[in-house]
């Protein structure tokens, strides 16, 4: 009986040892797989994420905890509004206001929303706008110092189809990043290297600044931006910023509105939303108010025509921190001229 008991104990010990050895082998195999799938990362010390307060001020206003998107329903995920840049079917770079899930490093998240195939890009592409960064492009690192944002992209950024695509891409990236108050300039790297140019020859061995979006004319001189309206699609239309060049500008507010009323470049499908026959006499800026004086033809404006015109005028003047726009007809106020329209100065922007 004692012998049988000893055999049972021995059998149990053998099983226990076998199980222990198997578990250890399995654990070692899992560690090996983890190390294989996560090779040693190249030192990117200078790409330490130093995004100052980008995105933090948005979060602080809510006084709520950061929500893990995987742990809460989609509708409860904290979102924040960003301005990203896409390209339309006519090849223009277009700013878009949209919402994305809030996360630390919101500048990198903004760039990811501009990658072809990204969930945000897929949603916006339904409106005829498309991402400017090639599919699969990743942001490997980002640092911000003294107003300069250095971004390291994966090699997918080289998968562009033309020089114009590269020009639009760099313009879009620069404008999107300089929307953040701590960023004034942008420097690009690819796989940690400073390249002289992209695949189709667009030079990137320099620091980029905001300016000359959708340029018509020379990059030199004094340039200014005017918004025009793209044709409506099945979803909605959008506004396109066009940069013009000039040797000198006396009154930038007048220059922009004169160009707006003169109409868009003739080789585009854009319009200015100004009713036919409506002429601009002059513009006077008093404090933060712009007084727009129109010709006598404006007495025939309908309320719908006025709203369309006012929307694009206000959008064009937003860059000058104009808070209010008033209209005259040959020096008379709209009321004195017999027009009584609802006064709204909220700029209509590309919201998706």
C-alpha positions in Angstrom: 0.0 0.0 0.0 2.9 2.3 0.9 4.6 1.5 -2.4 1.4 2.4 -4.3 1.2 5.7 -2.4 4.9 6.5 -3.3 4.2 5.8 -7.0 1.2 8.2 -7.0 3.4 11.0 -5.4 6.2 10.3 -8.0 3.7 10.5 -10.8 2.3 13.8 -9.6 5.8 15.3 -9.3 6.7 14.2 -12.8 3.5 15.8 -14.2 4.2 19.0 -12.2 7.8 19.2 -13.5 6.6 18.6 -17.1 4.0 21.4 -16.9 6.6 23.8 -15.4 9.0 23.1 -18.2 6.4 23.6 -20.8 5.2 26.9 -19.3 8.8 28.2 -19.1 9.3 27.2 -22.7 6.1 28.9 -23.8 7.1 32.1 -21.9 10.6 32.1 -23.4 9.0 31.7 -26.9 6.6 34.6 -26.3 9.5 36.8 -25.1 11.4 35.9 -28.2 8.5 36.7 -30.5 8.0 40.1 -28.8 11.7 40.9 -29.2 11.5 39.8 -32.9 8.5 41.9 -33.7 9.9 45.0 -31.8 13.5 45.4 -32.9 15.7 47.9 -31.2 14.5 51.4 -32.1 17.1 53.8 -33.5 17.9 56.6 -31.1 15.7 59.6 -31.9 16.6 61.7 -29.0 16.2 64.9 -30.9 12.7 63.8 -31.8 11.5 63.7 -28.3 7.9 64.8 -28.4 8.0 68.3 -27.1 4.7 69.7 -28.3 4.6 72.5 -25.8 0.9 73.1 -24.9 -0.6 72.1 -28.3 -4.0 70.6 -27.5 -3.6 71.0 -23.8 -5.5 74.3 -23.6 -8.4 72.6 -25.4 -8.5 69.9 -22.8 -8.1 72.1 -19.8 -11.2 74.1 -20.7 -13.3 70.9 -20.2 -11.8 69.9 -16.9 -12.5 66.3 -17.8 -10.3 63.2 -17.8 -8.8 61.9 -21.0 -11.0 59.1 -22.2 -9.5 55.9 -23.6 -11.3 55.5 -26.9 -11.2 51.7 -26.7 -13.0 51.8 -23.3 -15.9 54.1 -24.0 -18.7 54.3 -26.6 -17.7 56.2 -29.8 -20.2 58.9 -29.1 -18.6 59.6 -25.7 -15.1 60.0 -26.9 -13.8 63.5 -26.3 -13.2 65.3 -29.6 -11.5 68.5 -30.6 -11.7 70.8 -33.6 -8.8 71.1 -35.9 -7.9 72.8 -39.1 -6.4 70.3 -41.6 -5.6 70.8 -45.3 -6.8 68.6 -48.2 -6.7 68.9 -52.0 -9.8 69.1 -54.2 -10.4 67.7 -57.7 -9.1 70.9 -59.3 -5.8 70.6 -57.5 -6.3 73.4 -55.0 -5.2 73.0 -51.4 -8.2 73.6 -49.2 -8.4 74.3 -45.4 -11.1 72.3 -43.5 -12.4 72.6 -40.0 -13.3 69.2 -38.7 -13.3 67.2 -35.4 -11.1 64.3 -34.5 -10.7 62.3 -31.2 -8.7 64.3 -28.7 -5.2 62.9 -27.8 -1.9 64.2 -26.6 0.2 65.4 -29.5 -2.7 66.8 -31.4 -0.4 68.2 -34.1 0.6 64.7 -35.1 -3.0 63.6 -35.0 -3.8 66.5 -37.4 -1.2 65.3 -39.9 -2.5 61.7 -39.6 -6.0 62.9 -40.6 -4.5 64.2 -43.9 -3.1 60.7 -44.9 -5.0 59.0 -47.7 -7.0 56.1 -46.1 -7.2 57.6 -42.6 -10.7 57.4 -41.1 -11.0 61.2 -41.1 -9.8 61.4 -44.6 -12.2 58.8 -45.8 -15.1 60.8 -44.2 -14.0 64.1 -45.8 -13.3 62.5 -49.2 -17.0 61.9 -49.5 -17.2 65.7 -50.1 -14.7 65.6 -53.0 -11.6 66.5 -50.9 -8.7 64.1 -50.5 -5.7 63.6 -48.3 -2.3 65.1 -49.4 -0.1 62.6 -47.7 0.4 59.2 -49.5 -1.3 56.2 -48.1 0.6 54.5 -45.3 2.6 57.6 -44.4 3.6 57.6 -40.7 4.9 60.4 -38.5 8.0 58.8 -36.9 8.9 61.7 -34.7 8.2 65.4 -34.0 9.9 68.1 -32.0 9.1 71.7 -31.5 11.7 74.2 -30.5 11.8 78.0 -30.8 8.8 77.9 -33.1 10.3 75.4 -35.5 8.6 72.1 -35.8 10.7 69.3 -37.1 8.7 66.3 -38.5 10.2 62.9 -39.4 8.0 61.0 -41.9 8.2 57.4 -43.0 9.4 56.7 -46.6 5.8 56.4 -47.8 5.8 60.2 -48.1 8.0 59.7 -51.2 5.1 57.8 -53.0 3.8 60.9 -54.9 2.7 61.1 -58.5 4.0 64.5 -59.6 5.9 67.6 -58.7 2.6 69.5 -58.2 1.4 66.8 -55.7 4.5 67.3 -53.7 4.1 71.1 -53.8 0.6 70.8 -52.5 1.6 68.3 -49.9 4.3 70.5 -48.4 2.0 73.5 -48.5 -0.7 71.6 -46.8 1.6 70.2 -44.1 3.1 73.7 -43.4 -0.2 75.4 -43.2 -1.8 72.7 -41.0 1.1 72.8 -38.5 1.4 76.6 -38.4 -2.3 76.7 -37.4 -0.9 75.9 -33.9 0.3 79.0 -32.0 3.6 77.5 -31.0 4.6 76.7 -34.5 5.9 79.3 -37.0 8.1 77.2 -39.3 8.3 73.5 -40.4 11.3 71.3 -41.3 10.8 67.9 -42.9 12.9 64.7 -42.6 12.3 61.3 -44.2 13.3 58.2 -42.2 15.5 60.5 -40.0 17.4 62.0 -43.0 17.4 65.5 -44.5 16.7 65.0 -48.2 17.5 67.5 -50.9 14.2 66.8 -52.6 11.2 64.5 -52.9 10.7 61.8 -55.6 9.6 64.2 -58.2 12.1 67.0 -57.5 10.4 69.2 -55.0 13.1 70.6 -52.7 12.7 70.0 -49.0 16.2 70.9 -47.7 15.0 74.1 -46.1 12.6 75.4 -43.5 9.1 76.2 -44.7 6.9 79.0 -43.6 3.3 79.8 -44.1 2.6 81.7 -47.3 1.7 81.5 -51.0 -1.0 78.8 -50.8 -2.3 78.1 -54.3 0.0 80.7 -55.7 -0.9 82.7 -58.8 2.1 84.8 -59.8 5.5 85.2 -58.3 6.6 83.9 -54.9 8.6 87.1 -54.5 7.2 90.5 -53.7 4.2 91.3 -51.5 1.6 88.6 -51.7 -2.0 88.5 -50.5 -4.7 85.8 -50.2 -8.3 86.0 -51.5 -11.0 83.3 -51.0 -13.2 82.1 -53.9 -16.0 79.6 -54.0 -15.6 76.2 -55.7 -18.7 74.8 -57.5 -21.2 73.0 -55.3 -21.0 69.2 -55.3 -23.7 66.7 -54.3 -22.7 67.3 -50.7 -21.6 71.0 -50.6 -19.2 73.5 -52.1 -16.0 74.8 -50.4 -13.9 78.0 -50.3 -10.5 78.0 -51.9 -7.7 80.4 -50.8 -5.7 81.9 -53.8 -2.5 83.8 -53.3 -1.7 86.7 -55.7 1.5 88.6 -56.0 2.0 92.4 -56.1 5.0 94.7 -56.2 3.5 96.7 -53.3 0.3 97.0 -51.3 -1.0 100.2 -49.8 -4.2 99.1 -48.1 -4.3 95.3 -47.9 -8.0 95.3 -47.0 -8.9 97.2 -50.1 -6.5 95.2 -52.2 -8.1 91.9 -51.2 -11.7 93.1 -51.7 -10.8 94.7 -55.0 -9.4 91.4 -56.2 -12.4 89.5 -54.9 -14.9 91.8 -56.7 -12.8 91.6 -59.9 -13.4 87.8 -60.0 -11.2 84.7 -59.8 -8.5 83.7 -62.3 -10.2 83.0 -65.6 -8.6 79.6 -66.0 -10.3 78.2 -62.9 -13.9 77.0 -62.2 -14.0 79.2 -59.1 -16.5 82.1 -58.5 -16.6 85.1 -56.2 -20.2 84.9 -55.0 -20.7 88.5 -56.0 -23.9 89.1 -58.0 -23.4 90.3 -61.6 -23.4 94.1 -61.8 -22.4 94.7 -58.2 -19.4 97.0 -58.0 -17.0 98.0 -55.2 -16.5 101.7 -54.8 -14.1 101.7 -51.8 -13.4 100.2 -48.4 -12.7 102.1 -45.2 -11.4 100.5 -42.0 -12.4 102.1 -38.8 -11.0 100.3 -35.8 -11.9 96.7 -36.3 -14.8 97.5 -38.6 -14.6 97.5 -42.4 -17.1 99.8 -44.2 -17.7 98.4 -47.7 -19.1 101.0 -50.1 -20.9 99.5 -53.1 -22.2 101.0 -56.4 -25.8 102.0 -56.9 -26.6 98.6 -58.5 -26.6 97.1 -55.0 -30.1 98.5 -54.3 -31.4 95.5 -56.3 -29.7 92.9 -54.0 -31.9 90.1 -52.8 -31.4 88.9 -49.2 -30.0 85.6 -50.6 -27.6 87.4 -52.8 -26.5 89.6 -49.9 -25.9 86.6 -47.6 -23.8 84.9 -50.2 -21.8 88.0 -50.9 -21.4 88.9 -47.2 -20.2 85.3 -46.4 -17.2 85.5 -48.7 -16.4 89.1 -47.9 -16.2 88.3 -44.2 -14.1 85.2 -44.9 -11.6 87.3 -46.9 -11.4 89.9 -44.2 -10.9 87.4 -41.4 -7.1 87.4 -42.0 -7.1 91.1 -40.9 -8.9 90.6 -37.6 -11.9 92.5 -38.9 -14.7 92.0 -36.3 -17.5 93.7 -38.2 -18.5 94.6 -41.8 -20.9 97.4 -42.7 -22.2 98.1 -46.1 -23.0 101.4 -47.9 -24.4 102.1 -51.3 -22.9 105.3 -52.7 -22.1 106.5 -49.2 -25.6 105.7 -47.8 -26.2 102.9 -45.3 -28.3 99.9 -46.4 -31.1 101.2 -44.2 -31.0 104.6 -45.8 -31.0 102.9 -49.2 -34.1 100.9 -48.3 -32.4 97.6 -47.7 -33.1 95.8 -44.5 -31.1 92.6 -44.2 -30.1 90.6 -41.2 -26.6 91.6 -40.2 -24.3 88.6 -39.7 -20.5 88.6 -39.8 -19.9 85.0 -39.0 -17.5 83.7 -41.7 -18.7 80.7 -43.5 -15.8 78.2 -43.6 -15.2 74.7 -44.9 -16.8 72.6 -42.2 -16.9 68.8 -42.5 
